[in-house]
Structure formats: structure tokens, C-alpha cells
Amino acid sequence: MLNCKSCKNEINPLRLKALPNTKFCVDCSTTEQVGCVDITYHKTGNTIQVMDKASASKINKLARRNNFGIMTGMKGGSGGPSKSNVIGRVKVWRIPTDNDYQTALSKIGELLDFNNKEKCFNYIQNQYDGKVISSKHAYNLKVIVDTLLPDPVVETATYDETVDDEIMYAFRNWKNTKVYK
């Protein structure tokens, strides 16, 4: 057990474990306290920025506020209304199910009867934006609509023009003429 050189109180054993050569307790230490801010959110881990504790606390407090400017991006969303449940301070996002996909598929089947591809795509986009279906479901539905309602084939006009032999001869041999030498 070591005592602090400044206040003579006992140094916390956890501090000694972290900093074996320390001579001062936490209260007497002159080292500035540090904090961190998440700067990149990722499913496998975050990237943090280490900075002074006061600034880090302020930024983290702002990031916890709903609908606060650019800080909403730090939460992985736009800050707008969403189809999620809030439990305490944690948002639980609704995960689209196969039943949701089947419901959307049956609605697409009804819309296909009207032969309106644009209505089908608008419905799919609205369902995806509302987080009713996943991106994979939306892709599959768009493939189905594209297959069942293909774009009309545009016929291109073909011209069968024959070119005079003298013009073809002049065109093929233009580099060999005296004018271009």
C-alpha cells in the first residue's frame, strides 16, 4: 500500500494496478482528465476521438438530445419520426418479417392488375421508407414488377441505303489523293 506524496492518503489499489509507478492519488494528480466522443458508428465497433473531459461530456450530452442538428447523425438516423419503440434511452428498431413481405407481395399483385409499373414502384418505395419491408424485400419486389411488367421495346428504324461506287472509292482513298499529300 502506497500513500500519496501530496496528501498522504492511501492510493487506490486500482489506480496502482493501472499506473504502477504513480506517486499521487487521483485528487492530487496534475494529469488532465480525458474523455472520448464516438465519431464513427459501425456494427463491429466505434471509432472514438480522445479529448479533454469537459468538451467530451458536452458533445456526448448534445448527441443524446433528440433532433439536435447534426448530432442526430451520430445516432444513425435522421432524427425524424420512426417506427421504433423507445425503451429508456435506447431505440429498438422494428425488423421487417417475412409476413410483412408476403403482405407487400399480395398488394403488389393487386396493383399489377392495373398494369401501372409506376404505382407499384411508388408502393414499394413507401413501404421501404416506412421501414415496413427491408431493402432485400424491396429489391425482390422490384424484380418481380420488372419481370411481369417489362418496359416496352422501342423499335429502331433501320435504313438500307446503298452508296454510289464512286463515292465509296473516293471515301476509301481520300488519303491517297494529291490534295491531302
C-alpha positions as CSV (number, residue, x, y, z in Angstrom):
1,M,0.0,0.0,0.0
2,L,1.4,3.3,-1.1
3,N,0.5,6.7,0.2
4,C,0.1,9.9,-1.9
5,K,3.2,12.2,-1.7
6,S,1.0,15.2,-1.6
7,C,-2.0,14.5,0.8
8,K,-0.5,11.3,2.5
9,N,-3.8,9.4,1.9
10,E,-3.7,5.9,0.6
11,I,-3.6,5.5,-3.3
12,N,-6.5,3.4,-4.6
13,P,-5.2,-0.2,-5.5
14,L,-7.0,0.0,-8.9
15,R,-5.0,3.2,-9.7
16,L,-1.8,1.4,-8.7
17,K,-2.8,-1.5,-10.9
18,A,-3.3,0.8,-13.9
19,L,-0.3,3.0,-13.2
20,P,2.2,1.0,-11.1
21,N,4.8,3.9,-10.9
22,T,2.3,6.6,-9.8
23,K,3.2,8.6,-6.6
24,F,-0.1,10.7,-6.4
25,C,-3.7,9.8,-5.8
26,V,-6.5,10.8,-8.3
27,D,-7.3,14.0,-6.4
28,C,-3.7,15.2,-6.3
29,S,-2.8,14.2,-9.8
30,T,-1.8,17.0,-12.2
31,T,-2.7,15.0,-15.3
32,E,-5.7,16.4,-17.1
33,Q,-8.8,14.1,-17.2
34,V,-9.7,12.9,-20.7
35,G,-12.9,11.8,-22.3
36,C,-14.0,10.4,-25.7
37,V,-16.6,11.0,-28.4
38,D,-17.8,8.5,-30.9
39,I,-17.0,9.8,-34.3
40,T,-17.9,6.7,-36.5
41,Y,-20.6,4.2,-35.7
42,H,-20.2,0.8,-37.0
43,K,-21.8,-2.6,-36.2
44,T,-18.4,-4.1,-35.3
45,G,-17.2,-1.2,-33.2
46,N,-16.9,2.5,-32.9
47,T,-14.1,4.9,-33.7
48,I,-13.5,7.4,-30.9
49,Q,-11.8,10.8,-30.6
50,V,-10.0,11.3,-27.3
51,M,-10.2,14.9,-25.9
52,D,-10.4,16.8,-22.7
53,K,-13.2,15.6,-20.4
54,A,-15.2,18.8,-20.4
55,S,-15.5,19.0,-24.2
56,A,-16.2,15.3,-24.5
57,S,-19.0,15.5,-21.9
58,K,-20.6,18.5,-23.7
59,I,-20.6,16.8,-27.1
60,N,-21.9,13.5,-25.7
61,K,-24.7,15.3,-23.9
62,L,-25.7,17.1,-27.2
63,A,-25.5,13.8,-29.1
64,R,-28.1,12.3,-26.7
65,R,-30.6,15.0,-27.4
66,N,-33.3,14.2,-30.0
67,N,-33.5,16.3,-33.2
68,F,-30.4,18.4,-32.4
69,G,-28.8,19.5,-35.7
70,I,-26.1,17.3,-37.0
71,M,-25.8,15.3,-33.7
72,T,-28.8,13.2,-34.9
73,G,-26.5,11.6,-37.4
74,M,-24.4,10.3,-34.6
75,K,-27.3,8.1,-33.6
76,G,-27.5,6.5,-37.0
77,G,-30.8,8.2,-38.1
78,S,-32.3,11.3,-39.4
79,G,-33.9,12.2,-36.1
80,G,-37.4,12.2,-37.7
81,P,-40.3,10.0,-36.7
82,S,-39.6,6.3,-37.0
83,K,-41.3,3.0,-36.4
84,S,-39.4,2.1,-33.4
85,N,-40.1,1.5,-29.7
86,V,-38.2,3.6,-27.2
87,I,-37.1,1.7,-24.1
88,G,-35.5,4.1,-21.7
89,R,-33.0,5.9,-23.9
90,V,-32.5,3.0,-26.3
91,K,-34.4,2.8,-29.6
92,V,-35.5,-0.7,-30.6
93,W,-35.9,-0.8,-34.4
94,R,-38.6,-2.9,-35.9
95,I,-37.3,-5.7,-38.0
96,P,-39.3,-6.5,-41.2
97,T,-40.6,-10.0,-41.2
98,D,-41.5,-12.5,-43.9
99,N,-45.1,-11.8,-43.1
100,D,-44.6,-8.1,-44.0
101,Y,-43.0,-9.2,-47.3
102,Q,-46.0,-11.5,-48.1
103,T,-48.4,-8.7,-47.3
104,A,-46.5,-6.3,-49.6
105,L,-46.3,-9.0,-52.3
106,S,-50.1,-9.5,-52.2
107,K,-50.6,-5.7,-52.5
108,I,-48.2,-5.7,-55.5
109,G,-50.3,-8.5,-57.0
110,E,-53.4,-6.3,-56.8
111,L,-51.5,-3.3,-58.3
112,L,-50.2,-5.4,-61.2
113,D,-53.8,-5.9,-62.4
114,F,-53.8,-2.2,-63.3
115,N,-50.6,-2.5,-65.4
116,N,-49.2,0.5,-63.7
117,K,-45.5,0.0,-63.1
118,E,-45.1,3.4,-61.6
119,K,-47.7,2.8,-58.9
120,C,-46.1,-0.5,-58.0
121,F,-42.7,1.2,-57.6
122,N,-44.1,4.0,-55.5
123,Y,-45.8,1.5,-53.2
124,I,-42.6,-0.4,-52.8
125,Q,-40.6,2.8,-52.0
126,N,-43.2,3.9,-49.5
127,Q,-43.1,0.5,-47.7
128,Y,-39.3,0.6,-47.6
129,D,-39.2,4.2,-46.4
130,G,-41.7,3.4,-43.7
131,K,-39.4,0.5,-42.6
132,V,-42.3,-2.0,-43.2
133,I,-40.1,-4.0,-45.6
134,S,-36.3,-4.4,-45.8
135,S,-34.1,-3.4,-48.7
136,K,-33.8,-7.1,-49.7
137,H,-37.6,-7.3,-49.8
138,A,-37.9,-4.1,-51.8
139,Y,-35.3,-5.4,-54.3
140,N,-37.1,-8.7,-54.8
141,L,-40.5,-6.9,-55.3
142,K,-38.9,-4.6,-57.9
143,V,-37.5,-7.6,-59.8
144,I,-41.0,-9.2,-59.8
145,V,-42.6,-6.0,-61.1
146,D,-39.9,-5.6,-63.8
147,T,-40.4,-9.2,-64.9
148,L,-44.2,-9.0,-65.0
149,L,-44.4,-5.5,-66.5
150,P,-41.4,-5.2,-68.8
151,D,-40.6,-1.9,-70.4
152,P,-41.9,-1.6,-73.9
153,V,-39.4,-2.5,-76.6
154,V,-38.6,0.6,-78.7
155,E,-38.1,-0.3,-82.4
156,T,-35.3,1.5,-84.1
157,A,-35.6,2.3,-87.7
158,T,-33.1,0.7,-90.0
159,Y,-32.0,2.3,-93.2
160,D,-30.8,0.3,-96.1
161,E,-29.1,2.9,-98.1
162,T,-26.7,2.0,-100.8
163,V,-23.9,4.3,-101.5
164,D,-22.7,5.0,-105.0
165,D,-19.5,3.1,-106.0
166,E,-17.7,6.4,-107.0
167,I,-18.4,7.9,-103.6
168,M,-17.2,4.8,-101.8
169,Y,-14.0,4.8,-103.9
170,A,-13.3,8.4,-103.0
171,F,-14.1,7.9,-99.4
172,R,-11.7,4.9,-99.1
173,N,-8.9,6.5,-101.0
174,W,-9.1,10.2,-99.7
175,K,-5.7,9.9,-98.1
176,N,-4.1,8.9,-101.4
177,T,-5.2,11.9,-103.4
178,K,-2.8,14.8,-104.3
179,V,-4.9,17.3,-102.4
180,Y,-4.1,15.7,-99.0
181,K,-0.4,15.0,-99.6
